[in-house]
Amino acid sequence: MRPTALLSLLVLAVAACGGGRAEPGPAPVPADLRARAEMRDAQGRALGVMTLTQTPHGVLISGDLNGLPSGVHAMHLHDIGRCDPPFTSAGGHFNPTQRVHGFRVAAGHHAGDLPNFTAPSTGSVRVDVFTDRVTVGTGPTSLIDPDGSSIVIHASPDDYASDPAGNAGDRIACGVIVR
């Protein structure tokens, strides 16, 4: 077989197999539909970054955190974008619809409620939570508003019932949510 014929067959075979091109992945998320929060403890030490990504169904909040005390911790979205220790400057929970706190209450939880997570003895943990109660886009449930919003991690687990904060204990870490 002549080299040009062999090359032609090779080109046809590659083309038949899709040309070696990978299937296109998901489109990148526009910058106006992403946000982040640099998490710090009360001593100002960096613990990691939480990213907030708008999806068609809500917001995915993800991050790798280091330096947390071991145990179960509550994490909430807070109403104000300030993180001055002891983090009371973050205000109460983000609650634009004026609902009560807690996944276990019959009336349904408010927008600032997020699930607990467990930090192992190493203090390093991957956190991935989803909420359909907020947006990082525009609208009445947007975390991007004039006074900002924040993510707060508490010393104890949320009991998912006690109003207003789930009996979650001290605020031990905080991050202001920014685009």
C-alpha positions in Angstrom: 0.0 0.0 0.0 1.3 3.4 -0.9 2.1 5.9 1.9 -0.6 8.3 0.7 -3.2 5.6 0.7 -2.2 4.5 4.2 -2.4 8.1 5.4 -5.8 8.5 3.8 -7.1 5.4 5.6 -5.7 6.7 8.9 -7.4 10.1 8.4 -10.7 8.4 7.7 -10.3 6.1 10.7 -9.6 9.0 13.0 -12.5 11.0 11.6 -14.9 8.1 12.1 -13.9 7.9 15.7 -14.6 11.6 16.3 -11.2 12.9 15.4 -9.9 12.4 18.9 -11.8 15.4 20.1 -13.3 15.2 23.6 -16.9 16.0 24.1 -17.5 19.5 25.1 -17.8 19.9 28.9 -20.2 22.2 30.8 -20.0 25.8 29.8 -18.1 28.0 32.2 -20.2 29.8 34.8 -20.3 33.6 34.1 -18.5 35.7 36.7 -21.8 37.4 37.8 -23.1 34.0 38.8 -20.1 33.1 41.1 -19.0 34.4 44.4 -16.4 33.5 47.1 -15.8 33.9 50.8 -12.3 33.8 52.3 -12.8 32.1 55.6 -10.9 33.3 58.7 -10.9 32.4 62.3 -11.2 34.9 65.2 -7.4 35.2 65.3 -7.4 36.2 61.6 -5.8 33.0 60.3 -6.9 31.9 56.8 -8.9 28.7 56.9 -9.7 28.4 53.1 -12.0 29.7 50.5 -15.7 28.9 50.0 -17.0 29.3 46.4 -20.6 29.9 45.6 -21.8 28.9 42.2 -25.2 29.6 40.8 -26.8 26.6 39.1 -30.2 26.4 37.4 -31.6 25.0 40.6 -29.9 27.0 43.4 -26.4 27.7 44.7 -23.6 25.2 45.3 -21.3 26.2 48.2 -18.0 24.4 48.2 -14.6 24.7 49.7 -11.6 23.0 51.4 -11.1 24.3 54.9 -8.1 23.7 57.2 -7.4 24.5 60.9 -10.9 23.9 62.2 -11.4 22.2 65.6 -12.6 18.6 65.2 -16.3 17.9 65.5 -19.6 18.7 64.0 -20.1 22.4 63.1 -23.1 24.5 62.0 -22.6 26.7 59.0 -25.0 29.5 58.1 -25.4 32.3 55.6 -25.6 35.6 57.5 -27.3 38.9 56.7 -24.3 41.3 56.7 -21.0 41.2 54.8 -18.8 42.0 57.8 -16.5 39.6 59.7 -15.1 41.4 62.8 -14.3 39.0 65.6 -16.3 37.6 67.4 -18.3 37.8 64.1 -21.4 39.3 65.6 -20.9 42.0 63.0 -22.2 39.5 60.4 -25.7 40.0 61.9 -28.3 37.3 62.1 -29.1 34.7 59.5 -29.9 35.7 56.0 -33.7 35.5 56.0 -35.3 37.7 53.3 -38.6 35.7 53.4 -38.9 36.1 57.3 -39.2 32.4 58.0 -38.3 30.5 61.2 -35.0 28.7 61.7 -34.5 25.0 61.3 -34.9 22.1 58.9 -37.0 20.3 61.4 -39.7 22.9 61.8 -43.1 22.3 60.2 -43.2 25.8 58.6 -40.0 25.2 56.7 -36.5 26.7 57.1 -35.2 30.1 56.2 -32.6 31.0 53.5 -29.6 31.1 55.9 -30.0 27.5 57.0 -27.3 25.1 55.8 -26.5 21.5 56.8 -23.9 20.7 59.5 -20.6 19.3 58.5 -17.9 17.3 60.4 -14.3 18.3 60.7 -12.0 15.3 61.4 -9.2 15.5 63.9 -6.8 16.8 61.2 -9.0 19.9 61.0 -9.1 19.6 57.2 -12.4 19.1 55.5 -14.1 19.4 52.1 -17.5 21.1 52.4 -20.1 20.8 49.6 -23.6 22.0 50.4 -26.5 23.1 48.2 -29.3 25.5 48.8 -32.3 26.5 46.6 -33.2 29.4 49.0 -30.7 31.9 47.7 -29.0 33.3 44.6 -25.7 35.0 43.7 -27.5 36.6 40.8 -30.1 39.3 41.2 -33.4 39.3 43.1 -34.9 39.4 46.6 -32.9 36.3 47.7 -29.6 37.5 46.4 -26.6 37.3 48.7 -25.0 40.1 46.7 -26.8 43.1 48.1 -25.8 46.6 49.3 -24.8 45.5 52.9 -23.4 42.2 51.7 -23.7 38.7 53.2 -21.3 36.3 54.9 -20.8 32.6 55.7 -20.3 31.8 59.4 -19.1 28.6 61.0 -20.2 27.8 64.5 -18.4 25.8 67.3 -21.3 23.3 67.7 -23.8 21.6 65.4 -27.1 23.2 64.5 -30.0 21.3 66.2 -32.1 22.2 63.2 -35.0 23.4 65.4 -34.2 26.2 67.8 -35.0 29.6 66.6 -33.1 31.8 65.7 -29.8 30.0 65.4 -30.1 26.3 66.1 -28.3 26.5 69.4 -25.1 26.3 67.4 -22.7 28.0 69.8 -20.0 30.6 69.3 -19.1 31.9 65.8 -15.6 30.5 65.2 -15.0 31.5 61.5 -16.4 33.9 59.0 -16.0 35.0 55.4 -17.5 37.9 53.5 -19.3 36.8 50.3 -17.9 38.8 47.3 -18.1 38.4 43.5 
